[in-house]
Amino acid sequence: MRIVFNLIFAFVGVLPALAETDEHDYSDPDPWIGINRVTHNINDFGDRILIRPVAVAYQNVFPRFARNGVSNVYSNLGDVGNAVSSLFQGKVTGGMSDLMRVLINSTIGIGGLFDPASALGLVEHEEDWGQTLAKWGAPTGPYVVIPGLGPGSVRDGLARILDGVFDPVLYIYPVSHRNVVYGARVVRNRAGLLSAEKVVFGDKYIFYRDAYMQRREYLVNDGEVSDPFADDF
């Protein structure tokens, strides 16, 4: 836990530095568009030749009830991070709700295969350390496409480190088993996006960028969204 709190204090320490870029962020949210497009194209190529075909096979081979079970397990693991992030944002009710979800789904739900917590009215909250840092005053920072991971921002990219620390998968041993769980999650997440591909139009880079930034703003502001890229259209 000492390492965790050291990381937290380190992130708090960089908040003033991030804040210095705030004025620049509003005038040009995507100053690194050149390298971002290159990274986007590389990520997209890797997705088309490797990750997407595996995700399609996963969706076609496994029946819906099996895929639902896998999704429930990963959602249960994700509730741990949701709870921690909620509590650090001062959202005590939401944090305790997610903790109860983990307890109920991990026991009655047989390790998360089933989701009795939702049937009991315990709603899942989508929270992460990017939202927590925003709550603490860190600006978004410039948009950045992360190699192998996709759309992000300076704040959210840094926050992924803390998200990883509070991810129960990190503590699975041996490491070979952990990597299998990580890989399966990538496939499961990608399969969940297959149905959304039909709504992508125009410049794919611009579409993904706008969709990501608007989604992040929605989450950070608990439902209120503005469009910093509106002038692009």
mmCIF file of the C-alpha atoms, coordinates in Angstrom:
data_MODEL
# 
_entry.id   MODEL 
# 
loop_
_atom_site.group_PDB 
_atom_site.id 
_atom_site.type_symbol 
_atom_site.label_atom_id 
_atom_site.label_alt_id 
_atom_site.label_comp_id 
_atom_site.label_asym_id 
_atom_site.label_entity_id 
_atom_site.label_seq_id 
_atom_site.pdbx_PDB_ins_code 
_atom_site.Cartn_x 
_atom_site.Cartn_y 
_atom_site.Cartn_z 
_atom_site.occupancy 
_atom_site.B_iso_or_equiv 
_atom_site.pdbx_formal_charge 
_atom_site.auth_seq_id 
_atom_site.auth_comp_id 
_atom_site.auth_asym_id 
_atom_site.auth_atom_id 
_atom_site.pdbx_PDB_model_num 
ATOM 1   C CA . MET A 1 1   ? 0.000   0.000   0.000   1.00 0.00 ? 1   MET A CA 1 
ATOM 2   C CA . ARG A 1 2   ? 2.943   2.340   0.545   1.00 0.00 ? 2   ARG A CA 1 
ATOM 3   C CA . ILE A 1 3   ? 3.652   2.193   -3.188  1.00 0.00 ? 3   ILE A CA 1 
ATOM 4   C CA . VAL A 1 4   ? 0.026   3.057   -3.945  1.00 0.00 ? 4   VAL A CA 1 
ATOM 5   C CA . PHE A 1 5   ? 0.037   6.127   -1.726  1.00 0.00 ? 5   PHE A CA 1 
ATOM 6   C CA . ASN A 1 6   ? 3.406   7.234   -3.093  1.00 0.00 ? 6   ASN A CA 1 
ATOM 7   C CA . LEU A 1 7   ? 1.885   7.123   -6.564  1.00 0.00 ? 7   LEU A CA 1 
ATOM 8   C CA . ILE A 1 8   ? -1.102  9.119   -5.394  1.00 0.00 ? 8   ILE A CA 1 
ATOM 9   C CA . PHE A 1 9   ? 1.102   11.780  -3.827  1.00 0.00 ? 9   PHE A CA 1 
ATOM 10  C CA . ALA A 1 10  ? 3.214   11.898  -6.984  1.00 0.00 ? 10  ALA A CA 1 
ATOM 11  C CA . PHE A 1 11  ? 0.117   12.553  -9.094  1.00 0.00 ? 11  PHE A CA 1 
ATOM 12  C CA . VAL A 1 12  ? -1.035  15.260  -6.698  1.00 0.00 ? 12  VAL A CA 1 
ATOM 13  C CA . GLY A 1 13  ? 2.396   16.828  -7.120  1.00 0.00 ? 13  GLY A CA 1 
ATOM 14  C CA . VAL A 1 14  ? 2.040   17.087  -10.897 1.00 0.00 ? 14  VAL A CA 1 
ATOM 15  C CA . LEU A 1 15  ? -1.375  18.760  -10.782 1.00 0.00 ? 15  LEU A CA 1 
ATOM 16  C CA . PRO A 1 16  ? 0.065   22.309  -10.741 1.00 0.00 ? 16  PRO A CA 1 
ATOM 17  C CA . ALA A 1 17  ? 2.268   21.490  -13.724 1.00 0.00 ? 17  ALA A CA 1 
ATOM 18  C CA . LEU A 1 18  ? -0.691  20.105  -15.640 1.00 0.00 ? 18  LEU A CA 1 
ATOM 19  C CA . ALA A 1 19  ? -2.734  23.159  -14.753 1.00 0.00 ? 19  ALA A CA 1 
ATOM 20  C CA . GLU A 1 20  ? -0.199  25.371  -16.519 1.00 0.00 ? 20  GLU A CA 1 
ATOM 21  C CA . THR A 1 21  ? -1.312  23.828  -19.831 1.00 0.00 ? 21  THR A CA 1 
ATOM 22  C CA . ASP A 1 22  ? -4.987  24.537  -19.198 1.00 0.00 ? 22  ASP A CA 1 
ATOM 23  C CA . GLU A 1 23  ? -5.164  27.731  -21.285 1.00 0.00 ? 23  GLU A CA 1 
ATOM 24  C CA . HIS A 1 24  ? -3.405  25.977  -24.170 1.00 0.00 ? 24  HIS A CA 1 
ATOM 25  C CA . ASP A 1 25  ? -5.788  23.048  -23.961 1.00 0.00 ? 25  ASP A CA 1 
ATOM 26  C CA . TYR A 1 26  ? -8.817  25.194  -24.714 1.00 0.00 ? 26  TYR A CA 1 
ATOM 27  C CA . SER A 1 27  ? -7.215  26.932  -27.689 1.00 0.00 ? 27  SER A CA 1 
ATOM 28  C CA . ASP A 1 28  ? -5.850  23.731  -29.258 1.00 0.00 ? 28  ASP A CA 1 
ATOM 29  C CA . PRO A 1 29  ? -6.996  20.442  -27.683 1.00 0.00 ? 29  PRO A CA 1 
ATOM 30  C CA . ASP A 1 30  ? -5.056  18.398  -30.256 1.00 0.00 ? 30  ASP A CA 1 
ATOM 31  C CA . PRO A 1 31  ? -1.637  20.047  -30.752 1.00 0.00 ? 31  PRO A CA 1 
ATOM 32  C CA . TRP A 1 32  ? 0.057   16.707  -31.515 1.00 0.00 ? 32  TRP A CA 1 
ATOM 33  C CA . ILE A 1 33  ? -2.287  15.763  -34.346 1.00 0.00 ? 33  ILE A CA 1 
ATOM 34  C CA . GLY A 1 34  ? 0.556   14.726  -36.675 1.00 0.00 ? 34  GLY A CA 1 
ATOM 35  C CA . ILE A 1 35  ? 2.080   12.054  -34.444 1.00 0.00 ? 35  ILE A CA 1 
ATOM 36  C CA . ASN A 1 36  ? -1.378  11.179  -33.124 1.00 0.00 ? 36  ASN A CA 1 
ATOM 37  C CA . ARG A 1 37  ? -2.540  10.306  -36.648 1.00 0.00 ? 37  ARG A CA 1 
ATOM 38  C CA . VAL A 1 38  ? 0.525   8.128   -37.199 1.00 0.00 ? 38  VAL A CA 1 
ATOM 39  C CA . THR A 1 39  ? -0.054  6.284   -33.925 1.00 0.00 ? 39  THR A CA 1 
ATOM 40  C CA . HIS A 1 40  ? -3.759  5.965   -34.712 1.00 0.00 ? 40  HIS A CA 1 
ATOM 41  C CA . ASN A 1 41  ? -2.976  4.395   -38.083 1.00 0.00 ? 41  ASN A CA 1 
ATOM 42  C CA . ILE A 1 42  ? -0.536  1.919   -36.527 1.00 0.00 ? 42  ILE A CA 1 
ATOM 43  C CA . ASN A 1 43  ? -3.055  0.980   -33.833 1.00 0.00 ? 43  ASN A CA 1 
ATOM 44  C CA . ASP A 1 44  ? -5.789  0.630   -36.448 1.00 0.00 ? 44  ASP A CA 1 
ATOM 45  C CA . PHE A 1 45  ? -3.608  -1.634  -38.592 1.00 0.00 ? 45  PHE A CA 1 
ATOM 46  C CA . GLY A 1 46  ? -2.833  -3.875  -35.607 1.00 0.00 ? 46  GLY A CA 1 
ATOM 47  C CA . ASP A 1 47  ? -6.516  -4.001  -34.740 1.00 0.00 ? 47  ASP A CA 1 
ATOM 48  C CA . ARG A 1 48  ? -7.576  -4.973  -38.274 1.00 0.00 ? 48  ARG A CA 1 
ATOM 49  C CA . ILE A 1 49  ? -5.035  -7.779  -38.699 1.00 0.00 ? 49  ILE A CA 1 
ATOM 50  C CA . LEU A 1 50  ? -5.050  -9.212  -35.175 1.00 0.00 ? 50  LEU A CA 1 
ATOM 51  C CA . ILE A 1 51  ? -7.404  -8.016  -32.452 1.00 0.00 ? 51  ILE A CA 1 
ATOM 52  C CA . ARG A 1 52  ? -10.606 -7.568  -34.455 1.00 0.00 ? 52  ARG A CA 1 
ATOM 53  C CA . PRO A 1 53  ? -10.441 -11.023 -36.136 1.00 0.00 ? 53  PRO A CA 1 
ATOM 54  C CA . VAL A 1 54  ? -9.959  -12.656 -32.725 1.00 0.00 ? 54  VAL A CA 1 
ATOM 55  C CA . ALA A 1 55  ? -12.862 -10.639 -31.309 1.00 0.00 ? 55  ALA A CA 1 
ATOM 56  C CA . VAL A 1 56  ? -15.095 -11.675 -34.219 1.00 0.00 ? 56  VAL A CA 1 
ATOM 57  C CA . ALA A 1 57  ? -14.152 -15.324 -33.699 1.00 0.00 ? 57  ALA A CA 1 
ATOM 58  C CA . TYR A 1 58  ? -14.857 -14.993 -29.969 1.00 0.00 ? 58  TYR A CA 1 
ATOM 59  C CA . GLN A 1 59  ? -18.304 -13.566 -30.650 1.00 0.00 ? 59  GLN A CA 1 
ATOM 60  C CA . ASN A 1 60  ? -19.116 -16.201 -33.268 1.00 0.00 ? 60  ASN A CA 1 
ATOM 61  C CA . VAL A 1 61  ? -17.823 -19.231 -31.370 1.00 0.00 ? 61  VAL A CA 1 
ATOM 62  C CA . PHE A 1 62  ? -19.037 -18.576 -27.832 1.00 0.00 ? 62  PHE A CA 1 
ATOM 63  C CA . PRO A 1 63  ? -22.797 -18.464 -27.157 1.00 0.00 ? 63  PRO A CA 1 
ATOM 64  C CA . ARG A 1 64  ? -24.304 -15.345 -25.672 1.00 0.00 ? 64  ARG A CA 1 
ATOM 65  C CA . PHE A 1 65  ? -24.692 -16.798 -22.167 1.00 0.00 ? 65  PHE A CA 1 
ATOM 66  C CA . ALA A 1 66  ? -20.989 -17.635 -22.056 1.00 0.00 ? 66  ALA A CA 1 
ATOM 67  C CA . ARG A 1 67  ? -20.006 -14.145 -23.262 1.00 0.00 ? 67  ARG A CA 1 
ATOM 68  C CA . ASN A 1 68  ? -22.340 -12.628 -20.676 1.00 0.00 ? 68  ASN A CA 1 
ATOM 69  C CA . GLY A 1 69  ? -20.621 -14.657 -17.967 1.00 0.00 ? 69  GLY A CA 1 
ATOM 70  C CA . VAL A 1 70  ? -17.199 -13.436 -19.088 1.00 0.00 ? 70  VAL A CA 1 
ATOM 71  C CA . SER A 1 71  ? -18.448 -9.837  -19.184 1.00 0.00 ? 71  SER A CA 1 
ATOM 72  C CA . ASN A 1 72  ? -19.895 -10.203 -15.686 1.00 0.00 ? 72  ASN A CA 1 
ATOM 73  C CA . VAL A 1 73  ? -16.561 -11.450 -14.331 1.00 0.00 ? 73  VAL A CA 1 
ATOM 74  C CA . TYR A 1 74  ? -14.653 -8.514  -15.789 1.00 0.00 ? 74  TYR A CA 1 
ATOM 75  C CA . SER A 1 75  ? -17.310 -6.047  -14.662 1.00 0.00 ? 75  SER A CA 1 
ATOM 76  C CA . ASN A 1 76  ? -16.990 -7.472  -11.156 1.00 0.00 ? 76  ASN A CA 1 
ATOM 77  C CA . LEU A 1 77  ? -13.226 -6.945  -11.246 1.00 0.00 ? 77  LEU A CA 1 
ATOM 78  C CA . GLY A 1 78  ? -13.762 -3.433  -12.575 1.00 0.00 ? 78  GLY A CA 1 
ATOM 79  C CA . ASP A 1 79  ? -16.075 -2.584  -9.694  1.00 0.00 ? 79  ASP A CA 1 
ATOM 80  C CA . VAL A 1 80  ? -13.052 -2.637  -7.379  1.00 0.00 ? 80  VAL A CA 1 
ATOM 81  C CA . GLY A 1 81  ? -11.478 0.276   -9.246  1.00 0.00 ? 81  GLY A CA 1 
ATOM 82  C CA . ASN A 1 82  ? -14.872 1.972   -9.555  1.00 0.00 ? 82  ASN A CA 1 
ATOM 83  C CA . ALA A 1 83  ? -15.299 1.837   -5.792  1.00 0.00 ? 83  ALA A CA 1 
ATOM 84  C CA . VAL A 1 84  ? -11.826 3.185   -5.012  1.00 0.00 ? 84  VAL A CA 1 
ATOM 85  C CA . SER A 1 85  ? -12.118 6.033   -7.529  1.00 0.00 ? 85  SER A CA 1 
ATOM 86  C CA . SER A 1 86  ? -15.570 6.966   -6.264  1.00 0.00 ? 86  SER A CA 1 
ATOM 87  C CA . LEU A 1 87  ? -14.373 7.108   -2.665  1.00 0.00 ? 87  LEU A CA 1 
ATOM 88  C CA . PHE A 1 88  ? -11.363 9.268   -3.559  1.00 0.00 ? 88  PHE A CA 1 
ATOM 89  C CA . GLN A 1 89  ? -13.758 11.658  -5.317  1.00 0.00 ? 89  GLN A CA 1 
ATOM 90  C CA . GLY A 1 90  ? -15.898 11.877  -2.209  1.00 0.00 ? 90  GLY A CA 1 
ATOM 91  C CA . LYS A 1 91  ? -18.731 9.894   -3.788  1.00 0.00 ? 91  LYS A CA 1 
ATOM 92  C CA . VAL A 1 92  ? -19.261 7.751   -0.710  1.00 0.00 ? 92  VAL A CA 1 
ATOM 93  C CA . THR A 1 93  ? -22.674 6.391   -1.684  1.00 0.00 ? 93  THR A CA 1 
ATOM 94  C CA . GLY A 1 94  ? -21.492 5.279   -5.113  1.00 0.00 ? 94  GLY A CA 1 
ATOM 95  C CA . GLY A 1 95  ? -18.262 3.851   -3.722  1.00 0.00 ? 95  GLY A CA 1 
ATOM 96  C CA . MET A 1 96  ? -20.029 1.808   -1.067  1.00 0.00 ? 96  MET A CA 1 
ATOM 97  C CA . SER A 1 97  ? -22.532 0.616   -3.669  1.00 0.00 ? 97  SER A CA 1 
ATOM 98  C CA . ASP A 1 98  ? -19.705 -0.695  -5.855  1.00 0.00 ? 98  ASP A CA 1 
ATOM 99  C CA . LEU A 1 99  ? -18.027 -2.356  -2.869  1.00 0.00 ? 99  LEU A CA 1 
ATOM 100 C CA . MET A 1 100 ? -21.295 -4.108  -2.078  1.00 0.00 ? 100 MET A CA 1 
ATOM 101 C CA . ARG A 1 101 ? -21.537 -5.179  -5.709  1.00 0.00 ? 101 ARG A CA 1 
ATOM 102 C CA . VAL A 1 102 ? -18.105 -6.804  -5.478  1.00 0.00 ? 102 VAL A CA 1 
ATOM 103 C CA . LEU A 1 103 ? -19.027 -8.582  -2.235  1.00 0.00 ? 103 LEU A CA 1 
ATOM 104 C CA . ILE A 1 104 ? -22.380 -9.885  -3.497  1.00 0.00 ? 104 ILE A CA 1 
ATOM 105 C CA . ASN A 1 105 ? -21.303 -10.812 -7.031  1.00 0.00 ? 105 ASN A CA 1 
ATOM 106 C CA . SER A 1 106 ? -18.093 -12.472 -5.829  1.00 0.00 ? 106 SER A CA 1 
ATOM 107 C CA . THR A 1 107 ? -20.027 -14.717 -3.425  1.00 0.00 ? 107 THR A CA 1 
ATOM 108 C CA . ILE A 1 108 ? -23.649 -15.213 -4.441  1.00 0.00 ? 108 ILE A CA 1 
ATOM 109 C CA . GLY A 1 109 ? -22.702 -14.490 -8.055  1.00 0.00 ? 109 GLY A CA 1 
ATOM 110 C CA . ILE A 1 110 ? -20.057 -17.254 -8.036  1.00 0.00 ? 110 ILE A CA 1 
ATOM 111 C CA . GLY A 1 111 ? -16.948 -15.184 -8.591  1.00 0.00 ? 111 GLY A CA 1 
ATOM 112 C CA . GLY A 1 112 ? -18.798 -12.660 -10.717 1.00 0.00 ? 112 GLY A CA 1 
ATOM 113 C CA . LEU A 1 113 ? -20.221 -15.068 -13.297 1.00 0.00 ? 113 LEU A CA 1 
ATOM 114 C CA . PHE A 1 114 ? -23.664 -13.745 -12.396 1.00 0.00 ? 114 PHE A CA 1 
ATOM 115 C CA . ASP A 1 115 ? -24.823 -10.270 -11.399 1.00 0.00 ? 115 ASP A CA 1 
ATOM 116 C CA . PRO A 1 116 ? -27.338 -10.568 -8.545  1.00 0.00 ? 116 PRO A CA 1 
ATOM 117 C CA . ALA A 1 117 ? -26.228 -7.152  -7.260  1.00 0.00 ? 117 ALA A CA 1 
ATOM 118 C CA . SER A 1 118 ? -27.984 -5.403  -10.151 1.00 0.00 ? 118 SER A CA 1 
ATOM 119 C CA . ALA A 1 119 ? -31.159 -7.330  -9.414  1.00 0.00 ? 119 ALA A CA 1 
ATOM 120 C CA . LEU A 1 120 ? -30.914 -5.993  -5.867  1.00 0.00 ? 120 LEU A CA 1 
ATOM 121 C CA . GLY A 1 121 ? -30.780 -2.429  -7.180  1.00 0.00 ? 121 GLY A CA 1 
ATOM 122 C CA . LEU A 1 122 ? -27.053 -1.825  -6.745  1.00 0.00 ? 122 LEU A CA 1 
ATOM 123 C CA . VAL A 1 123 ? -26.103 0.227   -9.796  1.00 0.00 ? 123 VAL A CA 1 
ATOM 124 C CA . GLU A 1 124 ? -22.624 -0.020  -11.302 1.00 0.00 ? 124 GLU A CA 1 
ATOM 125 C CA . HIS A 1 125 ? -20.732 3.299   -11.458 1.00 0.00 ? 125 HIS A CA 1 
ATOM 126 C CA . GLU A 1 126 ? -18.169 3.958   -14.166 1.00 0.00 ? 126 GLU A CA 1 
ATOM 127 C CA . GLU A 1 127 ? -15.365 5.755   -12.334 1.00 0.00 ? 127 GLU A CA 1 
ATOM 128 C CA . ASP A 1 128 ? -11.597 5.805   -12.827 1.00 0.00 ? 128 ASP A CA 1 
ATOM 129 C CA . TRP A 1 129 ? -8.512  7.749   -11.816 1.00 0.00 ? 129 TRP A CA 1 
ATOM 130 C CA . GLY A 1 130 ? -8.785  10.083  -14.794 1.00 0.00 ? 130 GLY A CA 1 
ATOM 131 C CA . GLN A 1 131 ? -12.075 11.295  -13.356 1.00 0.00 ? 131 GLN A CA 1 
ATOM 132 C CA . THR A 1 132 ? -10.549 11.423  -9.879  1.00 0.00 ? 132 THR A CA 1 
ATOM 133 C CA . LEU A 1 133 ? -7.653  13.623  -11.014 1.00 0.00 ? 133 LEU A CA 1 
ATOM 134 C CA . ALA A 1 134 ? -10.172 15.872  -12.807 1.00 0.00 ? 134 ALA A CA 1 
ATOM 135 C CA . LYS A 1 135 ? -12.096 16.142  -9.541  1.00 0.00 ? 135 LYS A CA 1 
ATOM 136 C CA . TRP A 1 136 ? -8.875  17.184  -7.849  1.00 0.00 ? 136 TRP A CA 1 
ATOM 137 C CA . GLY A 1 137 ? -8.332  19.962  -10.373 1.00 0.00 ? 137 GLY A CA 1 
ATOM 138 C CA . ALA A 1 138 ? -6.111  18.439  -13.063 1.00 0.00 ? 138 ALA A CA 1 
ATOM 139 C CA . PRO A 1 139 ? -7.019  19.687  -16.563 1.00 0.00 ? 139 PRO A CA 1 
ATOM 140 C CA . THR A 1 140 ? -7.460  17.250  -19.411 1.00 0.00 ? 140 THR A CA 1 
ATOM 141 C CA . GLY A 1 141 ? -4.252  18.222  -21.174 1.00 0.00 ? 141 GLY A CA 1 
ATOM 142 C CA . PRO A 1 142 ? -3.706  17.677  -24.896 1.00 0.00 ? 142 PRO A CA 1 
ATOM 143 C CA . TYR A 1 143 ? -5.309  14.784  -26.696 1.00 0.00 ? 143 TYR A CA 1 
ATOM 144 C CA . VAL A 1 144 ? -2.905  11.892  -27.273 1.00 0.00 ? 144 VAL A CA 1 
ATOM 145 C CA . VAL A 1 145 ? -3.217  8.527   -29.007 1.00 0.00 ? 145 VAL A CA 1 
ATOM 146 C CA . ILE A 1 146 ? -1.445  5.933   -26.862 1.00 0.00 ? 146 ILE A CA 1 
ATOM 147 C CA . PRO A 1 147 ? 0.404   3.160   -28.723 1.00 0.00 ? 147 PRO A CA 1 
ATOM 148 C CA . GLY A 1 148 ? -1.447  -0.107  -28.347 1.00 0.00 ? 148 GLY A CA 1 
ATOM 149 C CA . LEU A 1 149 ? -4.189  1.474   -26.229 1.00 0.00 ? 149 LEU A CA 1 
ATOM 150 C CA . GLY A 1 150 ? -5.845  4.106   -28.395 1.00 0.00 ? 150 GLY A CA 1 
ATOM 151 C CA . PRO A 1 151 ? -7.436  7.496   -27.604 1.00 0.00 ? 151 PRO A CA 1 
ATOM 152 C CA . GLY A 1 152 ? -6.432  9.298   -24.436 1.00 0.00 ? 152 GLY A CA 1 
ATOM 153 C CA . SER A 1 153 ? -5.238  12.566  -22.946 1.00 0.00 ? 153 SER A CA 1 
ATOM 154 C CA . VAL A 1 154 ? -2.260  13.577  -20.851 1.00 0.00 ? 154 VAL A CA 1 
ATOM 155 C CA . ARG A 1 155 ? -4.311  13.322  -17.663 1.00 0.00 ? 155 ARG A CA 1 
ATOM 156 C CA . ASP A 1 156 ? -6.006  10.052  -18.554 1.00 0.00 ? 156 ASP A CA 1 
ATOM 157 C CA . GLY A 1 157 ? -2.772  8.543   -19.834 1.00 0.00 ? 157 GLY A CA 1 
ATOM 158 C CA . LEU A 1 158 ? -1.035  9.208   -16.513 1.00 0.00 ? 158 LEU A CA 1 
ATOM 159 C CA . ALA A 1 159 ? -4.089  8.029   -14.596 1.00 0.00 ? 159 ALA A CA 1 
ATOM 160 C CA . ARG A 1 160 ? -3.926  4.628   -16.292 1.00 0.00 ? 160 ARG A CA 1 
ATOM 161 C CA . ILE A 1 161 ? -0.990  3.835   -14.016 1.00 0.00 ? 161 ILE A CA 1 
ATOM 162 C CA . LEU A 1 162 ? -3.158  4.220   -10.925 1.00 0.00 ? 162 LEU A CA 1 
ATOM 163 C CA . ASP A 1 163 ? -6.033  2.391   -12.626 1.00 0.00 ? 163 ASP A CA 1 
ATOM 164 C CA . GLY A 1 164 ? -3.627  -0.503  -13.102 1.00 0.00 ? 164 GLY A CA 1 
ATOM 165 C CA . VAL A 1 165 ? -2.535  -0.451  -9.461  1.00 0.00 ? 165 VAL A CA 1 
ATOM 166 C CA . PHE A 1 166 ? -6.146  -0.886  -8.309  1.00 0.00 ? 166 PHE A CA 1 
ATOM 167 C CA . ASP A 1 167 ? -6.912  -3.547  -10.929 1.00 0.00 ? 167 ASP A CA 1 
ATOM 168 C CA . PRO A 1 168 ? -7.179  -6.953  -9.175  1.00 0.00 ? 168 PRO A CA 1 
ATOM 169 C CA . VAL A 1 169 ? -5.809  -8.651  -12.302 1.00 0.00 ? 169 VAL A CA 1 
ATOM 170 C CA . LEU A 1 170 ? -2.397  -7.117  -11.534 1.00 0.00 ? 170 LEU A CA 1 
ATOM 171 C CA . TYR A 1 171 ? -2.129  -9.377  -8.494  1.00 0.00 ? 171 TYR A CA 1 
ATOM 172 C CA . ILE A 1 172 ? -2.810  -12.674 -10.257 1.00 0.00 ? 172 ILE A CA 1 
ATOM 173 C CA . TYR A 1 173 ? 0.137   -15.077 -10.150 1.00 0.00 ? 173 TYR A CA 1 
ATOM 174 C CA . PRO A 1 174 ? 1.883   -16.638 -11.943 1.00 0.00 ? 174 PRO A CA 1 
ATOM 175 C CA . VAL A 1 175 ? 2.401   -13.855 -14.456 1.00 0.00 ? 175 VAL A CA 1 
ATOM 176 C CA . SER A 1 176 ? 1.530   -16.163 -17.356 1.00 0.00 ? 176 SER A CA 1 
ATOM 177 C CA . HIS A 1 177 ? -1.989  -16.576 -15.931 1.00 0.00 ? 177 HIS A CA 1 
ATOM 178 C CA . ARG A 1 178 ? -2.246  -12.827 -15.409 1.00 0.00 ? 178 ARG A CA 1 
ATOM 179 C CA . ASN A 1 179 ? -1.339  -12.177 -19.034 1.00 0.00 ? 179 ASN A CA 1 
ATOM 180 C CA . VAL A 1 180 ? -4.019  -14.602 -20.201 1.00 0.00 ? 180 VAL A CA 1 
ATOM 181 C CA . VAL A 1 181 ? -6.605  -12.710 -18.162 1.00 0.00 ? 181 VAL A CA 1 
ATOM 182 C CA . TYR A 1 182 ? -5.378  -9.385  -19.577 1.00 0.00 ? 182 TYR A CA 1 
ATOM 183 C CA . GLY A 1 183 ? -5.510  -10.753 -23.117 1.00 0.00 ? 183 GLY A CA 1 
ATOM 184 C CA . ALA A 1 184 ? -8.994  -12.193 -22.674 1.00 0.00 ? 184 ALA A CA 1 
ATOM 185 C CA . ARG A 1 185 ? -10.190 -8.832  -21.402 1.00 0.00 ? 185 ARG A CA 1 
ATOM 186 C CA . VAL A 1 186 ? -8.834  -7.088  -24.509 1.00 0.00 ? 186 VAL A CA 1 
ATOM 187 C CA . VAL A 1 187 ? -10.730 -9.547  -26.720 1.00 0.00 ? 187 VAL A CA 1 
ATOM 188 C CA . ARG A 1 188 ? -13.910 -9.207  -24.666 1.00 0.00 ? 188 ARG A CA 1 
ATOM 189 C CA . ASN A 1 189 ? -13.747 -5.396  -24.768 1.00 0.00 ? 189 ASN A CA 1 
ATOM 190 C CA . ARG A 1 190 ? -13.069 -5.374  -28.513 1.00 0.00 ? 190 ARG A CA 1 
ATOM 191 C CA . ALA A 1 191 ? -15.960 -7.745  -29.164 1.00 0.00 ? 191 ALA A CA 1 
ATOM 192 C CA . GLY A 1 192 ? -18.204 -5.317  -27.314 1.00 0.00 ? 192 GLY A CA 1 
ATOM 193 C CA . LEU A 1 193 ? -17.327 -2.615  -29.848 1.00 0.00 ? 193 LEU A CA 1 
ATOM 194 C CA . LEU A 1 194 ? -18.120 -4.615  -32.987 1.00 0.00 ? 194 LEU A CA 1 
ATOM 195 C CA . SER A 1 195 ? -21.728 -3.495  -33.139 1.00 0.00 ? 195 SER A CA 1 
ATOM 196 C CA . ALA A 1 196 ? -20.657 0.153   -32.797 1.00 0.00 ? 196 ALA A CA 1 
ATOM 197 C CA . GLU A 1 197 ? -18.474 0.059   -35.913 1.00 0.00 ? 197 GLU A CA 1 
ATOM 198 C CA . LYS A 1 198 ? -21.434 0.728   -38.192 1.00 0.00 ? 198 LYS A CA 1 
ATOM 199 C CA . VAL A 1 199 ? -21.889 4.229   -36.734 1.00 0.00 ? 199 VAL A CA 1 
ATOM 200 C CA . VAL A 1 200 ? -18.330 5.329   -37.579 1.00 0.00 ? 200 VAL A CA 1 
ATOM 201 C CA . PHE A 1 201 ? -18.280 7.765   -40.506 1.00 0.00 ? 201 PHE A CA 1 
ATOM 202 C CA . GLY A 1 202 ? -16.001 10.306  -42.155 1.00 0.00 ? 202 GLY A CA 1 
ATOM 203 C CA . ASP A 1 203 ? -12.430 10.729  -40.954 1.00 0.00 ? 203 ASP A CA 1 
ATOM 204 C CA . LYS A 1 204 ? -11.946 7.830   -38.549 1.00 0.00 ? 204 LYS A CA 1 
ATOM 205 C CA . TYR A 1 205 ? -9.267  9.664   -36.569 1.00 0.00 ? 205 TYR A CA 1 
ATOM 206 C CA . ILE A 1 206 ? -11.507 12.705  -36.022 1.00 0.00 ? 206 ILE A CA 1 
ATOM 207 C CA . PHE A 1 207 ? -14.492 10.501  -35.213 1.00 0.00 ? 207 PHE A CA 1 
ATOM 208 C CA . TYR A 1 208 ? -12.614 8.508   -32.569 1.00 0.00 ? 208 TYR A CA 1 
ATOM 209 C CA . ARG A 1 209 ? -11.037 11.633  -31.103 1.00 0.00 ? 209 ARG A CA 1 
ATOM 210 C CA . ASP A 1 210 ? -14.322 13.478  -30.731 1.00 0.00 ? 210 ASP A CA 1 
ATOM 211 C CA . ALA A 1 211 ? -16.154 10.435  -29.426 1.00 0.00 ? 211 ALA A CA 1 
ATOM 212 C CA . TYR A 1 212 ? -13.472 9.799   -26.820 1.00 0.00 ? 212 TYR A CA 1 
ATOM 213 C CA . MET A 1 213 ? -13.209 13.387  -25.597 1.00 0.00 ? 213 MET A CA 1 
ATOM 214 C CA . GLN A 1 214 ? -16.963 13.871  -25.405 1.00 0.00 ? 214 GLN A CA 1 
ATOM 215 C CA . ARG A 1 215 ? -17.378 10.590  -23.564 1.00 0.00 ? 215 ARG A CA 1 
ATOM 216 C CA . ARG A 1 216 ? -14.668 11.531  -21.073 1.00 0.00 ? 216 ARG A CA 1 
ATOM 217 C CA . GLU A 1 217 ? -16.208 14.950  -20.490 1.00 0.00 ? 217 GLU A CA 1 
ATOM 218 C CA . TYR A 1 218 ? -19.578 13.292  -19.952 1.00 0.00 ? 218 TYR A CA 1 
ATOM 219 C CA . LEU A 1 219 ? -18.099 11.011  -17.281 1.00 0.00 ? 219 LEU A CA 1 
ATOM 220 C CA . VAL A 1 220 ? -16.048 13.704  -15.564 1.00 0.00 ? 220 VAL A CA 1 
ATOM 221 C CA . ASN A 1 221 ? -19.009 16.101  -15.394 1.00 0.00 ? 221 ASN A CA 1 
ATOM 222 C CA . ASP A 1 222 ? -21.544 13.400  -14.518 1.00 0.00 ? 222 ASP A CA 1 
ATOM 223 C CA . GLY A 1 223 ? -23.613 13.919  -17.638 1.00 0.00 ? 223 GLY A CA 1 
ATOM 224 C CA . GLU A 1 224 ? -22.874 17.449  -18.854 1.00 0.00 ? 224 GLU A CA 1 
ATOM 225 C CA . VAL A 1 225 ? -21.097 17.647  -22.225 1.00 0.00 ? 225 VAL A CA 1 
ATOM 226 C CA . SER A 1 226 ? -19.705 20.392  -24.436 1.00 0.00 ? 226 SER A CA 1 
ATOM 227 C CA . ASP A 1 227 ? -17.826 19.908  -27.705 1.00 0.00 ? 227 ASP A CA 1 
ATOM 228 C CA . PRO A 1 228 ? -14.298 21.441  -27.868 1.00 0.00 ? 228 PRO A CA 1 
ATOM 229 C CA . PHE A 1 229 ? -13.962 20.202  -31.464 1.00 0.00 ? 229 PHE A CA 1 
ATOM 230 C CA . ALA A 1 230 ? -17.192 21.649  -32.820 1.00 0.00 ? 230 ALA A CA 1 
ATOM 231 C CA . ASP A 1 231 ? -15.310 24.004  -35.166 1.00 0.00 ? 231 ASP A CA 1 
ATOM 232 C CA . ASP A 1 232 ? -13.816 20.996  -37.015 1.00 0.00 ? 232 ASP A CA 1 
ATOM 233 C CA . PHE A 1 233 ? -17.111 20.392  -38.833 1.00 0.00 ? 233 PHE A CA 1 
# 
